[in-house]
Amino acid sequence: MKHKKIDHILNHFPLWMQLAAFTTLLVFSVCFYLIYTSYQRSLQVITQTETESSSRVLSMEIQELENYIQELSRFCVQSCYDRTFTQIVEKDGPLLPAEESYLKNQMRAYFYSRNDLKHLHFYLMNHALQLDRTNNGLRTHVFSEQEIVASDYYQQCINYPYFHAISPSEDTDVLFHYSHSLLRIKTKEPLVLIDVAVDNTFWESLSTNHQKPGEFIALTDESGLLLHSGNDSLLSASSQDILLETGSLTPGDSLYCILDGHPFLVTCAEGNTYHMRLLAFLPVSYIDEQIAQIRYSILATGLLISLALLLFIIILIRLLTRPLTILANKLIAVGKGDFTSTVDISGSLEISNLSRSFNEMIRHIDRLIQENYVAELREKTARITALEAQINPHFLYNSLQAIATEALVNEQIQIYNMITSLASGLRYTIKGGDCVPLCQEMEYVKNYVLLQKMRMDDRLQVTFSVEPDTQDYIIPKISIQLLVENSILHGLGPDRDSISIAIHTYLKDDSLSITVSDNGCGIDSAQLSAIRESFRTQHATPGNSHIGLANLYGRLHLLYREKASVKIETQPGSYTRITLILPAAKEVPHV
């Protein structure tokens, strides 16, 4: 019902308007798709470029960061090489004033040996004494050993392979806290816990590589804990969900995340030694700005091309459909019984041919009616001829049987055998049906071979190897005989006066295989290619050679479709082997 309504509406509009509307929709759809895909490709290329560039920079920066941490590690353990310092911290009794003064002087020297330290803390575990050094001076006080032992950074220093811990700081001027433990070698007992708070000098040097608008970097440890962020208002320690999401990011790749309602492109790099991760957050708005100029250019170009193409197509459609409008008007006149009207339209080869065909139709319509009547008579004549063609082979077969009887009466056994074989072959060929059991086909082949041996004598040798379980399977009629005949015709060459043919049938899985091989002159590569081409095109090979193979292949295709095949193996001057592979069935296939 809906189709009828649509057809009713379309009938009120000429063809050129319908084509123009359809073409307009198609052109704009294609252009929109091209513009969209071009934009997406540009976005993908720019995103990939930014990802690769950021990943390379982060890889170098994370290596610099690990080198920086190794420097802090060497800084913390340098006191181990001071024998006096070692003896003091290993001492179990209370410190003497001179010993405490020595530790303070050494600590002052350590503190001012670097220019990036905000705080330096020494926890002397044997003495429960804490030494703190800042730019404002040195403080000394007693600490609670239980409180230090229970702290996370102490446990990390004891259990971590590198005996250190890195933890975040609440002070915005501090990059992170680095803690390192000095152990008694024999007992692995912690003697000193050194805690260093470093300023943002190193972080600022890294940030100079990330100066794009809105871009910032962040540092996390191997567990995903945020150590420092370049933008605390967007990413802080409370942004644990975002940090967990970036935890699945592999170096060299990127992902999108939302910070404060704004999308960011995130890339990362991971250290090989301490497994810290450096994250770079780039606003997607920056990428959009990069492709804005490209987007407008693509859009403008696409629209201009669409309008120009649409105008050209509408004009072309109008010119092409105008002759059809004229012809439609003429057809209306013919429908009213005016067979004298002619039309003269042009503009293209098809329109010109259509015009001539229309005029010829009008001029010869009466004659076509007569030809239709004559065609009916010819059809009846053809049927009679077909009946006669069926009678003649039976007459020939009966005549051969009479001749064979006469030869037998006159004791001409060889002639009798020849005529009987020929008559059996004739009866086999005129018998209805295109498929027969394998045993009947083999009987026909043996009669054919008998006739050929009468002509060729010992120059022809044929052996049969027919497995008993293949006898009742259905095959195309005159298929094996055709292969034998093909071997005799094409196997003998100028340098060969005899040929041996072997016929072998066997079952394999659900297929019946029939192989006819000979030791003839073989088939050269050019002829073999022509035969296989004739299989594909169903045309005879040049010179009509091997036309029987092409016909046989066509019959197999009609009977079995893609379930049957013809396999040809040959060696010029040596042999030819042709194998038919058919579905194993005991019933005639349905075409």
C-alpha positions in Angstrom: 0.0 0.0 0.0 2.8 2.4 0.9 4.5 1.6 -2.4 1.4 2.5 -4.3 1.2 5.9 -2.5 4.8 6.6 -3.3 4.4 5.6 -7.0 1.3 7.9 -7.1 3.3 10.8 -5.8 6.2 10.1 -8.2 3.9 10.0 -11.1 3.2 13.7 -10.7 6.9 14.6 -11.3 8.9 14.2 -14.5 11.8 11.8 -14.7 14.5 14.6 -14.9 13.2 16.1 -11.6 13.3 12.7 -9.8 16.8 12.0 -11.1 17.9 15.5 -10.1 16.5 15.1 -6.6 18.1 11.7 -6.2 21.4 12.9 -7.6 21.4 15.9 -5.2 20.9 13.6 -2.2 23.6 11.3 -3.5 26.1 14.0 -4.2 25.6 15.7 -0.9 25.8 12.4 1.0 29.0 11.4 -0.8 30.5 14.8 -0.2 29.5 14.8 3.5 31.1 11.4 3.9 34.3 12.5 2.1 34.5 15.7 4.2 33.8 13.7 7.4 36.4 11.0 6.6 38.9 13.6 5.6 38.4 15.4 8.9 38.7 12.2 10.8 41.9 11.3 9.0 43.4 14.7 9.7 42.4 14.4 13.4 43.9 11.0 13.5 47.2 12.1 11.9 47.5 15.1 14.2 46.6 13.1 17.3 49.2 10.4 16.3 51.8 13.1 15.6 51.2 14.7 19.0 51.2 11.3 20.7 54.5 10.2 19.1 56.1 13.6 19.8 55.0 13.6 23.4 56.0 10.0 24.0 59.5 10.7 22.7 59.9 13.8 25.0 58.5 11.9 28.0 60.8 9.0 27.4 63.9 11.3 27.6 62.4 13.1 30.6 61.7 9.9 32.6 65.3 8.8 32.0 66.5 12.2 33.3 64.2 11.8 36.3 65.6 8.3 37.1 69.1 9.8 36.8 68.0 12.5 39.2 66.8 10.0 41.7 70.0 8.0 41.4 71.9 11.2 42.2 69.7 11.6 45.3 70.5 8.0 46.3 74.2 8.6 46.0 73.8 11.8 48.0 72.1 10.0 50.8 74.6 7.1 51.0 77.8 9.3 50.8 77.9 9.5 54.6 78.6 5.7 54.6 82.1 6.5 53.4 82.7 8.7 56.4 84.2 6.4 59.0 83.7 8.8 61.9 80.1 9.3 60.9 79.6 5.6 60.8 81.1 5.0 64.2 78.9 7.6 65.7 75.6 6.3 64.3 76.5 2.7 65.2 77.3 3.7 68.8 74.7 2.3 71.3 75.3 4.7 74.2 74.4 8.4 74.4 76.2 10.9 72.1 79.0 13.1 73.4 78.8 16.8 72.7 81.7 16.5 70.3 80.0 13.7 68.4 76.8 15.6 68.1 78.7 18.6 66.9 80.4 16.5 64.3 77.1 15.2 63.0 75.7 18.8 62.8 78.7 20.0 60.8 78.5 17.1 58.4 74.8 17.6 57.9 75.4 21.3 57.2 78.0 20.3 54.6 75.7 17.8 53.0 72.8 20.3 52.9 74.8 23.0 51.1 76.5 20.6 48.7 73.2 20.7 46.7 71.1 23.7 45.6 67.8 21.9 45.2 67.2 20.9 48.9 64.3 22.3 50.9 64.7 20.1 53.9 67.2 17.5 55.1 66.2 15.1 58.0 68.5 12.6 59.7 66.7 10.0 62.0 69.4 8.3 64.2 67.6 5.1 65.1 70.1 4.0 67.9 69.6 7.3 69.7 66.0 8.3 68.8 67.5 11.6 67.7 66.2 13.7 64.8 68.4 16.3 63.0 66.5 18.7 60.7 68.3 21.1 58.4 66.8 23.9 56.3 67.9 27.3 55.1 66.7 28.7 58.4 69.2 26.5 60.4 69.5 23.2 62.2 67.0 21.7 64.7 67.5 18.8 67.0 64.8 16.9 68.9 64.0 13.4 70.1 61.5 11.3 68.0 59.3 8.3 68.8 60.8 5.2 67.3 57.4 3.5 67.2 56.0 6.4 65.1 58.8 6.2 62.6 58.8 2.5 62.3 55.0 2.5 61.6 55.3 5.1 58.8 54.9 4.0 55.2 58.1 5.5 54.0 60.1 3.7 56.7 58.5 0.3 55.7 59.3 1.0 52.0 62.9 1.9 52.8 63.3 -1.4 54.7 61.5 -3.7 52.2 62.2 -2.0 48.9 65.2 -3.5 46.9 66.8 -0.1 46.6 66.1 0.8 50.4 64.4 4.0 49.5 60.9 5.6 49.3 59.4 8.4 47.3 56.4 10.1 48.7 54.3 13.2 47.8 54.5 16.5 49.7 51.7 18.8 50.8 54.1 21.8 50.2 53.6 23.1 46.7 57.3 24.2 46.6 58.5 20.7 47.1 58.6 18.2 44.2 58.6 15.1 46.5 60.2 13.5 49.6 63.0 11.1 49.0 63.8 8.8 51.9 66.8 6.4 52.1 67.8 4.0 54.9 71.4 3.2 56.0 71.7 -0.3 57.4 74.1 -2.2 59.6 75.8 -4.5 57.2 75.9 -7.6 59.4 72.4 -7.5 60.9 70.6 -5.4 58.2 69.4 -3.3 61.1 68.5 0.3 60.1 70.9 2.8 61.7 69.9 6.1 59.9 66.8 7.1 58.0 67.6 10.1 55.7 64.7 12.1 54.3 65.2 14.7 51.6 62.7 17.3 50.4 63.7 18.6 46.9 62.4 21.8 45.4 60.7 22.2 42.0 63.9 23.2 40.2 64.2 19.9 38.3 60.4 19.8 37.7 60.5 23.3 36.2 63.2 22.2 33.8 61.0 19.3 32.6 58.0 21.7 32.3 59.8 23.8 29.8 59.3 21.0 27.2 55.5 21.3 27.7 54.6 24.9 26.9 51.6 24.2 24.7 48.5 26.1 25.9 46.8 24.2 28.7 49.4 21.4 28.7 50.8 20.1 32.0 52.6 17.0 33.3 52.2 14.8 36.4 54.4 12.2 38.1 53.1 9.0 39.8 55.0 6.1 41.5 54.8 2.5 40.4 51.6 1.9 42.5 49.8 4.8 40.7 50.1 7.3 43.7 50.3 10.9 42.5 53.7 12.4 43.6 53.5 15.8 41.9 51.1 17.5 39.4 51.8 20.5 37.2 48.2 21.6 37.7 46.8 20.9 41.1 43.5 22.5 40.3 42.8 19.9 37.6 44.7 16.9 38.8 45.4 16.2 42.5 45.7 13.3 44.9 41.9 13.2 45.0 41.7 12.4 41.3 42.3 8.7 42.0 39.8 7.5 39.3 41.6 9.4 36.6 45.0 8.0 37.8 43.6 4.5 37.8 42.3 5.0 34.2 45.7 6.2 33.1 47.3 3.2 34.9 46.2 1.0 32.0 47.9 3.3 29.4 51.0 1.7 27.8 54.0 3.9 26.8 53.7 5.0 23.2 49.9 5.0 23.2 47.3 7.7 24.2 43.8 7.9 25.7 41.2 10.6 26.4 40.1 11.6 29.9 37.9 14.4 31.3 39.3 16.8 33.8 36.9 19.4 35.2 34.6 18.9 32.2 37.4 19.4 29.6 38.8 16.5 27.5 42.5 15.9 27.6 44.8 13.7 25.5 47.0 11.7 27.8 50.4 10.1 27.0 52.9 8.5 29.3 56.4 7.1 29.7 57.6 4.6 32.4 61.0 4.3 33.9 62.9 1.0 33.6 64.6 1.1 37.1 62.1 2.7 39.5 59.0 2.2 37.3 57.8 5.7 37.9 55.3 7.1 35.3 55.5 10.6 33.8 52.1 11.7 32.3 51.5 14.5 29.8 48.0 16.0 29.6 47.3 18.0 26.4 43.9 19.7 26.0 41.9 18.4 23.1 41.0 22.0 22.3 44.6 22.6 21.3 44.3 19.7 18.7 41.0 21.2 17.5 42.7 24.5 16.9 45.4 22.8 14.9 42.9 21.2 12.5 40.5 24.2 12.4 42.1 25.7 9.4 42.2 22.3 7.6 38.5 21.7 8.6 37.3 25.0 7.1 39.4 24.4 4.0 38.0 20.9 3.5 34.4 22.1 4.1 34.6 25.0 1.6 36.3 22.8 -1.0 33.7 20.1 -0.6 30.8 22.5 -0.9 32.1 24.2 -4.0 32.8 20.8 -5.7 29.3 19.6 -4.7 27.5 22.6 -6.1 29.5 22.6 -9.3 28.9 18.8 -9.8 25.3 19.1 -8.9 24.7 21.9 -11.5 26.5 19.9 -14.2 24.5 16.7 -13.4 21.1 18.6 -13.5 21.9 20.1 -16.9 23.1 16.7 -18.2 20.0 14.9 -16.9 17.7 17.5 -18.5 19.5 17.1 -21.9 19.4 13.3 -21.7 15.7 13.0 -20.7 14.3 15.6 -23.2 14.4 13.0 -26.1 12.6 10.5 -23.8 9.8 13.1 -23.2 9.3 13.4 -27.0 9.3 9.7 -27.4 6.7 9.3 -24.6 4.4 11.7 -26.4 4.7 9.7 -29.6 4.0 6.4 -27.7 0.8 8.0 -26.4 -0.2 8.6 -30.0 0.6 5.0 -31.0 -1.5 3.8 -28.0 -4.4 5.6 -29.6 -4.0 3.6 -32.8 -1.8 6.0 -34.8 0.7 3.8 -36.5 1.7 6.4 -39.1 3.6 8.6 -36.6 7.4 8.7 -36.7 9.9 10.4 -34.5 13.3 12.0 -35.3 15.3 12.5 -32.1 19.0 12.5 -31.5 21.6 13.4 -28.9 23.4 10.2 -28.3 23.9 6.8 -29.9 21.4 5.1 -27.7 18.7 7.8 -28.3 19.4 7.7 -32.1 19.1 3.9 -32.1 15.9 4.1 -30.0 14.4 6.5 -32.5 15.2 4.3 -35.5 13.9 1.3 -33.6 10.7 3.1 -32.8 10.1 4.1 -36.4 10.9 0.6 -37.6 8.5 -0.9 -35.1 5.7 1.3 -36.3 6.4 0.5 -40.0 6.6 -3.2 -39.6 4.0 -3.9 -36.9 1.7 -5.6 -39.4 4.5 -7.7 -40.8 5.4 -8.8 -37.3 1.9 -10.2 -36.8 2.4 -12.2 -39.9 5.8 -13.4 -38.8 4.3 -14.5 -35.5 1.8 -16.7 -37.4 4.6 -18.1 -39.6 6.7 -18.8 -36.4 3.9 -21.0 -35.1 3.9 -23.0 -38.3 7.7 -23.4 -38.1 7.4 -24.6 -34.5 5.1 -27.4 -35.6 7.5 -28.3 -38.4 10.4 -28.5 -35.9 8.5 -30.9 -33.7 7.8 -33.2 -36.7 11.5 -33.0 -37.6 12.5 -33.9 -34.1 10.2 -37.0 -34.2 11.8 -38.1 -37.5 15.3 -37.6 -35.9 14.2 -40.1 -33.2 13.0 -42.6 -35.7 16.2 -42.6 -37.9 18.6 -43.9 -35.2 16.3 -46.7 -34.3 16.1 -47.7 -38.0 19.9 -47.6 -38.2 20.2 -49.7 -35.0 17.8 -52.3 -36.4 19.7 -52.4 -39.7 23.0 -53.1 -37.9 21.4 -55.9 -36.0 20.2 -57.5 -39.2 23.7 -57.2 -40.7 25.3 -58.7 -37.6 22.9 -61.7 -37.9 23.8 -62.2 -41.5 27.6 -62.1 -40.6 27.0 -64.7 -37.8 25.1 -67.0 -40.3 28.1 -66.8 -42.7 30.5 -67.5 -39.7 32.2 -64.1 -39.9 32.7 -63.8 -36.2 35.0 -60.8 -36.2 32.6 -58.8 -38.3 29.8 -60.0 -36.1 31.7 -58.7 -33.0 32.4 -55.4 -34.6 28.9 -54.8 -35.8 27.5 -55.9 -32.4 29.8 -53.5 -30.5 28.8 -50.7 -32.9 25.1 -51.5 -32.5 25.5 -51.6 -28.7 27.2 -48.3 -28.7 24.5 -46.8 -30.9 21.8 -48.1 -28.6 23.7 -46.7 -25.6 24.0 -43.2 -27.2 20.3 -42.9 -28.2 19.0 -44.2 -24.9 17.4 -41.4 -22.9 19.0 -39.8 -19.9 22.2 -37.9 -19.3 23.5 -40.0 -16.4 24.1 -43.8 -16.1 25.6 -46.2 -13.6 29.4 -46.6 -13.9 29.1 -50.3 -14.9 27.0 -49.3 -18.0 29.5 -46.7 -19.0 32.4 -49.1 -18.6 30.6 -51.6 -20.9 30.2 -48.9 -23.5 33.9 -48.1 -23.2 34.9 -51.7 -23.7 32.8 -51.9 -26.9 34.5 -48.7 -28.1 38.0 -50.1 -27.3 37.1 -53.3 -29.1 36.3 -51.3 -32.3 39.5 -49.3 -31.9 41.6 -52.4 -31.5 40.1 -53.8 -34.7 41.7 -50.8 -36.4 44.9 -50.4 -34.4 45.6 -54.0 -33.3 48.5 -54.2 -30.9 49.3 -50.5 -31.1 46.5 -49.9 -28.5 46.6 -51.4 -25.1 43.9 -50.6 -22.5 43.8 -51.8 -18.9 40.8 -51.5 -16.6 41.1 -51.1 -12.8 37.5 -50.7 -11.5 36.9 -51.1 -7.8 33.8 -53.2 -7.3 32.2 -50.8 -4.8 32.1 -48.1 -7.6 30.0 -50.0 -10.1 26.6 -48.6 -9.1 27.5 -45.0 -8.7 25.9 -42.5 -11.2 28.2 -40.7 -13.7 27.6 -38.5 -16.8 27.0 -40.7 -19.9 29.9 -41.0 -22.5 32.3 -39.3 -20.0 34.9 -42.0 -19.7 34.7 -42.9 -23.4 35.4 -39.3 -24.2 38.6 -39.3 -22.1 39.7 -42.6 -23.8 39.0 -41.2 -27.2 40.9 -38.0 -26.3 43.9 -40.1 -25.3 43.9 -42.0 -28.6 43.5 -38.9 -30.8 46.0 -36.7 -29.0 48.3 -39.2 -27.4 49.7 -40.5 -30.6 52.2 -38.2 -32.3 54.7 -38.3 -35.1 57.2 -40.1 -32.9 54.8 -42.6 -31.5 52.9 -45.5 -33.2 51.4 -47.1 -30.1 49.8 -46.0 -26.8 48.8 -47.6 -23.5 45.8 -46.4 -21.6 44.9 -47.2 -18.0 41.4 -46.6 -16.5 41.1 -46.5 -12.7 38.0 -45.8 -10.6 38.0 -45.5 -6.8 36.2 -43.9 -3.9 37.8 -41.3 -1.7 35.7 -39.8 1.2 32.4 -38.7 -0.4 33.8 -38.4 -3.9 34.1 -40.8 -6.9 37.4 -40.4 -8.8 37.8 -41.6 -12.4 41.4 -41.5 -13.8 42.3 -42.1 -17.5 46.1 -42.0 -18.0 48.2 -42.7 -21.1 51.9 -42.8 -22.0 51.3 -40.6 -25.1 53.1 -37.4 -26.2 51.6 -35.2 -23.5 50.3 -31.7 -23.7 52.6 -28.6 -23.9 52.1 -25.7 -21.5 50.5 -23.4 -24.1 47.9 -26.0 -25.1 47.2 -26.8 -21.4 46.6 -23.1 -20.7 44.2 -23.0 -23.6 42.3 -26.0 -22.4 41.9 -24.6 -18.9 40.8 -21.3 -20.4 38.2 -23.2 -22.5 36.9 -24.6 -19.2 36.4 -21.1 -17.9 34.9 -19.6 -21.0 33.1 -22.7 -22.4 34.6 -22.0 -25.8 36.7 -24.5 -27.9 40.4 -24.2 -27.9 42.1 -22.8 -31.0 41.7 -25.2 -33.9 38.8 -26.9 -32.0 41.3 -29.3 -30.4 40.2 -30.9 -27.1 36.7 -29.6 -27.7 35.3 -32.7 -26.0 37.0 -31.8 -22.7 35.4 -28.4 -22.8 32.0 -29.9 -23.4 32.5 -32.5 -20.7 33.5 -29.8 -18.2 30.4 -27.8 -19.2 28.2 -30.9 -18.6 29.8 -31.5 -15.2 29.2 -27.9 -14.2 25.5 -28.1 -15.2 25.0 -31.4 -13.3 27.0 -30.8 -10.2 27.8 -27.1 -10.1 31.0 -26.6 -8.0 31.0 -30.1 -6.5 32.7 -31.6 -9.5 36.1 -30.9 -11.1 38.5 -32.0 -13.9 42.1 -32.4 -13.0 44.7 -32.5 -15.8 48.3 -33.7 -15.1 50.7 -34.0 -18.0 54.4 -34.0 -19.0 55.2 -33.3 -22.6 56.7 -36.3 -24.3 55.9 -38.6 -21.3 52.3 -38.9 -20.1 48.8 -37.4 -19.7 46.6 -38.1 -16.7 43.0 -36.7 -16.5 40.9 -37.3 -13.4 37.2 -36.6 -12.9 36.2 -36.0 -9.3 32.4 -36.4 -8.9 30.1 -36.5 -5.9 29.6 -40.1 -5.0 25.8 -40.7 -5.5 23.6 -43.5 -6.6 20.8 -41.3 -7.9 20.7 -38.9 -10.8 21.6 -35.4 -9.7 18.9 -32.8 -9.9 19.9 -29.9 -12.2 
